[in-house]
Structure formats: structure tokens, C-alpha cells
Amino acid sequence: MSKFIIRRLLLMIPVILGVVLLIFIIMSFTPGDPAAIILGSNATTEDILAMREELGLNQPLLVRYFQYIKGIVTEFDFGNSYSNGTPVRNEILNRFGYTVRVALISTLISLVLGIPLGVTAAVNRGNWRDDAAMTISLLGISVPSFWLGLMMAILFALKLGWLPASGVGGIEYYILPCLSVSFGGIAQMARQTRSSMLEVIRSDYIVTARAKGASERAVTYKHALRNALIPIVTQAGGSFGLLLGGALINETIFAIPGLGSYMVTAIKGRDYPAVQGAVVLVAIAFGLVMLAVDILYAFIDPRIRAQYKKGG
Amino acid sequence: MKTKIMKTLALLLVAALMLSLVACGGDTAKETEAPAANSNNSENAVSAPAADGSRRIVIQTLSDPGTFTAFEATSSVSTAIEGAFYEHLFAQYTAGELTPVVASGYERVADGVYEITVCDGVHDSKGNPITVDDIVWAYQTVIERGKRSTVYGNVKSVEKIDDHSLRITLGEEFVGEFAGIVTSLAVISRASFEESETGFASDPVGTGPYKVKSWTQGSSLVLEKNENYWNKETMADLQPYDEIEYRFISEPTQVALALETGAVDLALGVSPQDASKFTEDKGFHTVTIVDNLCRGLLFNCHESNPFSNVKLRQAVCYAIDAEAVITAATDGVGKPCKALVAANDQSAYSDYNMEWNDQSYYDYNPEKAKELLAEAGYPNGLKVRIMTKDNPEYRTTCEIMQAYLAEVGVEVEIMAYENALYQTYRYDPSAFDICVMQIGGSQSVLQPWKWYVQPDPARDNLNVCMFYDEEFWNIYGEAAHESTHSPETVETAWQWMKENVPMYGYGYTNKYFIYNDNVTDPFVGPMGYHFPWMDGHAN
């Protein structure tokens, strides 16, 4: 198992290098001059040319790329932001904390509510409980999270005065953004769980379990759900990884200083170091989440664990 | 089964509807009321004290300033906030009037030469003394770095005279230039600056009445009273609050919610539609101020462009009903302007000629527009590209102009770009025909005009309107130079600009500060910034 993990971690290196090169190329070919944006409307062409020189933008792309990689490898230095001159590393790590909090809580809510909803739908296939669960999940997928977020803010903050409408602070500040982000996740999780469970509950070993006199609860949760977990874990890992990139609209609506809003501001301002730093961090985080998902497979399914051991 | 599905579906739809109704419902009759009148003339008092006697104000702004570095280009957000902890040699609390702060006075000893005396005992919030050497170093640094050259580019030298005074020498001196130079550079200690790891970007230390307590980037900034304030004995009333918190909320609905729930005491980003529901009887007050950004059309007058023809430019101006455009694009709060500045009086521009208000400024006349089009060689109209920044106001503006111009046979293609592209393309003579944009300024009408007409040596002296006319530059120079600035020279420059119309101002708008009963008498400076440390002083 440890060899598998090390191999996967080593494989992440070329992936990260590729991601950095890709983002370098994309940003270089994106029209819009960072120097002109920094200096604003009143700048003269002379000022802009001087600023380009100072930012090192006149150097060839590959030279900038290798300097950037060298900075990360030798000093864990992601460069300084063009817009405020401060190290990008500090800024993205500060903001990543908020994003991880929102992503983690939202994913947990999705799992805690989505899986039972999906199981209920699957074991009651065709009756009203199934219809109700699927209607809820249809709404979850259809309702835009920004609309739900605003409605909840108006209801719980303004009308009832129970929760803060925006900002960051204690756990109460995360309830509304996480609920609005997770509503779609609950729906996806419920549909995925229902679909996986329906495949599993028709299997022979479920019939055997029932024949052996296991209770319906044990059959459902111990035998069926465990075997249906692989696609559910994949779905949850993917959703969590995506949320680590920042739930941009919700971050804007709820004034959460997360990575998503930071990246968008950086892209608009052509703040290359900020964009590159954030993308690299998201790529690393996504890679680690996917690795964690693969490891989870091994815990869920002994056959996969055996394969990992066999493969070294 | 079908009935059950239908019932479930109906139940859920009702639940969704109820959520919308409960959330959005309210006293709609009251929501349509007009914004409350300016209650700025209320008694001098500030935020109500908390139980422990401390006073705190929470202010909403649309974005995080990002940086407070003293020598880089500044944003309007940082300018509005940093005055609480950065002081300048002088301040402008009233248009055209310099109030000594760290300086005690100045004298204009010759054309473009000023001698400034500095107060004794000035120190920053860390206790480091501010000397004349520090001030001279700060000016020399900002000039060397060159990132604020629009303000300091014309400063020839800054020298120490003695331990109490310094001399600033300007090149050709433009009107209002000295005021800009002495009211915009933070007075800081070199020792404190060199101790800072971020060049004051995130840990600024100034001489002002407040200092930074905490800053959660992208979320909030908390300032606390500077107990070590050097000017405390004489200026204690510049610390009306124990703490000032800025919250960065950009989403308009959330801005209104924050104000309604009391999460913030004063908000700047309330939309005109939302502003109407914050009425006096609900405990809210409104200060309406002129946004100093004049909205205008910038014509591409490059020799390769059809708009190098003055008749074509005039035709476009006559074809547009400026009042209708600005009113519709700003939800009824905008007004047409008469002289390419964001005011039709002398409130912000002391040399504004009130007679301009009675003069015609391309009043809407489609017939005249058609005649001019024919004279320009386009009797059947032409196709033009209007470029703008992609925001709702400018997009609406372009769409309305598109409709007006279509009536005289001009077909318009709208090119709305995000800021990065817009800033790049506006220097490219082949990228647009007309640009919808905004420009601000203060003190003199010549200041915002300068931006349009100033030759750029790096682009063969072309200005942003893509032309260079030596005769006009001389006319402008005579009006703008401090020594020859007079109502007559300003009038000559304006008449040239009006007749040749390389740019046409179609309007300006208002913005609102809405605040609750915890705050009274907020102080708003001449550039439209709220200075909370001045709250309680009559505007």
C-alpha cells in the first residue's frame, strides 16, 4: 500500500509541472496587459512599458516558467502578487483555509443527508418515498445555489434574525453558505446512491443475506450500502475536489474570502503569480483528494486492497 | 401512484414558493418610498456608545483595498480608508482648500516653487519620530519608483531646507497640481517602513488617529484608536470611535441585508432601487453625493479613423439624447453634464463657469445629426464600433445609444470588454471608433480634461483621443498653467473642446451613503469619500 501511495505522489509531480506550464501558456496568450491594469486609466504608455520591465514580463515565456518552478522547488516561493506586491503564498494559504472549511462542511452535509435519501429511495423503489426523494433531488439540482443562498439569507438573517447574512467568523457564519452549496450536492449524492443501491440490492449475496435471516436494516446498511459505496465515494471526492477550487458565486454572495473569489479577481487583473499560485495549490489539493479516494477504495473493498498489495 | 407524485410535487413547489414569499415578502408599500433626505445637518453626534462605553462603527465597502503600500498606485477604496492611519502634509476637507495636517503652512516663493513648514513632535503609531528627512525621502522614493507619475511626474525636486521645512519645485506648474502633491503622499517614518516586511502593503504604520488592528483580506479590516496619536491634544475629536470596522461586501442584495439587519452601520454600495426602502421612519438616513466620475464618449480621432472628421463627431453628439441616456442607465439618479465634468456648478471645480449651464451643448437634434452626417460624407450612415467596460451601466448606455444612432442611420456594434482587455485596447487606434468611459478629477475643470488631451511621448505624442494638435495643446496649456490660468483662458480652452468635440460628456450620477441611527453626521470629503474619523464635524 505504501508503495502505491508513494508512486501516486511521485506521479503528481509531472502533473503539477504540466498544470503550471498550461496555466503559463494560457495566461500569456490571454489578451490584457497586467501593467496597464495595475497603473489604471491615468497611466501613460511610458509608465506601462516601465512597469512591464519591472514585472519581468518582457522575458521569454520559458525563462519565466523555469524561474517560477525554481522558486517553488527551492524556496516554496510562488512569487509576489502584481496587484499588491505581497507574497502569493501567504495570501492563498490564508484564503485556502476558508475554502477548505466551506468545502468540508458542504461535503459532509451532502453525505449525511444525500446518502440516507438515496438509500430510502432505492429500498422503496416505485413507492411515494422514492418519488418524494427523487423530487427533492430534482429540485436540488435545478435550484441555483446563489438564489437559494440569497433566499435563505433574507429568511434566516433578516426575517428571523437567527444567522448572520454574510462575512466570516464563528461556525454560524458558515451555515447559510454551506447549506446553499450543499443543496445541489445532496441531490447528486441521493441520485448516485439510489442508482448504486439499485444495482446492488438485486445481487445474489443480498438475497443470501436475507435468506440467512439478517434484518432488513443490516441487509441495507451492512451488505448493500457497503458494496454500493465505491461510486458514492468517487462522487463525493470529485465534488469535494471541485469545491476546493472555490465556490465562487457563493463566496461572492456571502463575502467569504476564499480561493475562488481570489482567483477570479486575479484573473480579471491579470495577476499572473496569483493565478498560477492558486491553480497549483488547487491542482495539488485535487490530486491529494483523488489519492485519498483511491485509498478509501481499499478500505471499502478488500478486492481492491488485494490488488494494491499485489501491484506493490 | 400518479396522484401521489402530483401531491408530492405540489407540496414541494408550495414549499419553494413559501420560502420565496417569506424571504422576499415585506411592506411593499413602504419599499417604493423615495430615499430619505440628507440628514447631514443633524446635531453633532456619532455612533451610540456600547454598554462598556466604547464606540464602534461598521462600514460596508464594495471591495478589499488589497494593499496600503505608500508608493504604489492607489485605488478609490484604499484612498477612502487609509486616511484614518496615513496623514498627509495637508488635507482637503473642502474643495479647493488646503488644511494643514503634518505641515503647519506653506508659501509659494516663485512660480512652481513651494516652501513648506512641518509641525514639531510628529511621530507614527509605533513612536518613531517623523523628520523633514523622512518626508523628503518619501517624496524622492515615490518619484523614483514612478508608479504614481500622474501626480508626481512633474516634481523636479524635493529638498530639505532645515529641520523644520522643505522645498518642492515643480516643472511647468498646472493648476491644482501642488494641492494634489501635498494631499496624496502618506507621511511615514523611514525606519518603520524599512522594518516592514511587506513595504506597508499589509501592515501600514502612519501618523494618523487610527491604526490597523486586524485585517482578514477579502473580508474585513478593523482599525483601532491610535493611543499614541501625536496630535491628540489639539485633535482629539478626530477619534470619534474606539474602533472602525470595514466589511467588504460586493453583492448588492447582501449590502442591503447587512444594513437592514444592523450588521453594518453605514453602506456605500446600496443600489438606487434598494436605496428607496431605507427611509427616515425606519431609522435610516441618506447622504446623496455627486459621483465625481464624468461619463463621456471618447472619439477615436486618429487620422486613419472616420472620426477624425469633426462633423461626424458632432453628428453623433446631436443624435444622442444625453438626458434620456444617463437617466435610463443610472435608474433615474444621473444628470446630463454641460462641460465634460461631473458637476454643473462650482462645488468640486472652482473654475467652472456657471454660464456654461445656459449654453447649448449638443442638445438632442436628430435632424441636425443627419445634416452633419451628410456633410461628413455619410448621407446613408455608417457602421461604428463602440467600446466600453463590461458593466451593467455602460452596457445599458451603449444599448440606448445604439438605438438613438440607428435612428440617424448609424449602425452600432457594441464591444463590451472586461477591465483588462479594455485597458489594453483603449491605446490601440484600430480597436474602436467610440469609447464609452468615465474620468474623474477635482479642484479645476482642467484636471479631468488633461487626461483626454495630454500628449503621450511614447505614442508619437498622441493623446487618448488618438490625435495631437499643437495649437490646442498650447491653448490648453495656457489655461492650465498656474501663472496664466484665468476665466478667459479656461473659456478659450472649453470653446475649442466643445467645438471640436474629441470627447463628449453625456452625464454624471449620484451615489448614496445610507446609515442607521447609530451614526449621525457622517463626514464626506470633496471627492465623495466618507472619512469616519471626521464624523461629527459638519460638512
Contacts between the chains, C-beta under 8 A, distances in Angstrom:
chain1	res1	chain2	res2	distance
A	30	B	420	8.0
A	31	B	420	7.6
A	31	B	421	5.5
A	31	B	424	6.1
A	32	B	418	7.7
A	32	B	420	3.1
A	32	B	421	5.1
A	32	B	423	7.2
A	32	B	424	5.3
A	33	B	420	7.6
A	33	B	423	7.0
A	33	B	424	5.0
A	34	B	420	7.9
A	36	B	420	8.0
A	36	B	423	4.2
A	36	B	424	5.7
A	36	B	427	7.6
A	37	B	419	6.5
A	37	B	420	5.3
A	37	B	423	5.3
A	38	B	73	6.4
A	38	B	147	8.0
A	39	B	73	5.7
A	39	B	147	6.9
A	40	B	73	5.8
A	40	B	423	7.7
A	41	B	423	7.3
A	41	B	437	7.7
A	41	B	439	7.0
A	41	B	451	7.5
A	42	B	150	4.3
A	42	B	451	6.2
A	43	B	73	8.0
A	43	B	149	7.9
A	43	B	150	7.2
A	44	B	149	7.2
A	44	B	150	7.9
A	44	B	454	7.9
A	44	B	456	5.0
A	44	B	457	7.7
A	44	B	458	6.3
A	45	B	427	6.4
A	45	B	456	5.3
A	45	B	458	3.6
A	45	B	459	5.0
A	46	B	456	7.3
A	46	B	457	6.4
A	46	B	458	4.2
A	47	B	146	6.6
A	47	B	147	7.4
A	47	B	149	5.5
A	49	B	458	6.5
A	50	B	146	6.0
A	51	B	147	7.2
A	83	B	66	5.6
A	83	B	67	7.0
A	84	B	66	4.6
A	84	B	67	3.3
A	84	B	69	7.0
A	84	B	72	7.8
A	84	B	201	5.1
A	84	B	202	7.7
A	85	B	67	6.6
A	85	B	69	6.1
A	85	B	72	6.8
A	85	B	198	7.3
A	85	B	199	6.3
A	85	B	201	5.3
A	86	B	67	7.1
A	86	B	198	5.2
A	86	B	201	4.8
A	86	B	202	5.8
A	91	B	217	6.5
A	94	B	217	6.5
A	95	B	217	7.4
A	95	B	218	6.7
A	126	B	1	7.8
A	128	B	1	7.8
A	128	B	4	4.3
A	128	B	5	7.6
A	128	B	8	6.5
A	131	B	1	7.9
A	131	B	4	6.4
A	131	B	5	4.8
A	131	B	8	5.5
A	132	B	8	4.7
A	135	B	5	7.7
A	135	B	8	5.4
A	135	B	9	5.7
A	135	B	12	5.6
A	136	B	12	6.8
A	139	B	12	6.0
A	139	B	16	6.9
A	143	B	16	7.4
A	150	B	23	7.8
A	150	B	253	5.5
A	150	B	254	7.8
A	151	B	19	5.5
A	151	B	20	6.1
A	151	B	23	4.3
A	151	B	24	7.5
A	152	B	19	8.0
A	152	B	23	7.4
A	153	B	253	7.7
A	153	B	254	6.8
A	153	B	257	5.9
A	154	B	23	3.8
A	154	B	24	6.5
A	154	B	253	7.8
A	154	B	257	6.7
A	155	B	19	6.6
A	155	B	22	5.5
A	155	B	23	4.3
A	157	B	257	6.0
A	157	B	261	5.5
A	158	B	257	5.6
A	158	B	260	5.6
A	158	B	261	5.6
A	159	B	22	6.3
A	159	B	23	6.9
A	161	B	261	7.0
A	164	B	261	7.9
A	164	B	263	6.5
A	165	B	254	6.0
A	165	B	257	4.4
A	165	B	258	6.2
A	165	B	261	6.0
A	165	B	263	6.5
A	166	B	247	7.9
A	166	B	249	5.7
A	166	B	251	7.7
A	166	B	254	4.8
A	166	B	257	7.3
A	166	B	258	6.3
A	166	B	263	7.4
A	167	B	219	6.2
A	167	B	220	6.7
A	167	B	247	6.1
A	167	B	249	7.6
A	167	B	263	7.3
A	168	B	216	6.6
A	168	B	219	5.1
A	168	B	220	8.0
A	252	B	250	6.3
A	252	B	251	5.8
A	253	B	251	4.9
A	253	B	253	7.9
A	253	B	254	6.2
A	254	B	254	7.3
A	255	B	218	8.0
A	255	B	219	6.3
A	255	B	247	7.1
A	255	B	248	6.3
A	255	B	249	4.8
A	255	B	250	7.3
A	255	B	251	7.4
A	255	B	254	6.5
A	256	B	218	7.9
A	256	B	219	7.3
A	257	B	64	7.7
A	257	B	216	6.2
A	257	B	217	5.9
A	257	B	218	2.7
A	257	B	219	4.4
A	257	B	248	8.0
A	258	B	218	7.8
A	261	B	218	6.5
A	262	B	218	6.7
A	268	B	418	6.0
A	268	B	419	6.2
A	268	B	420	6.2
A	269	B	419	7.7
A	269	B	420	6.8
A	270	B	420	5.0
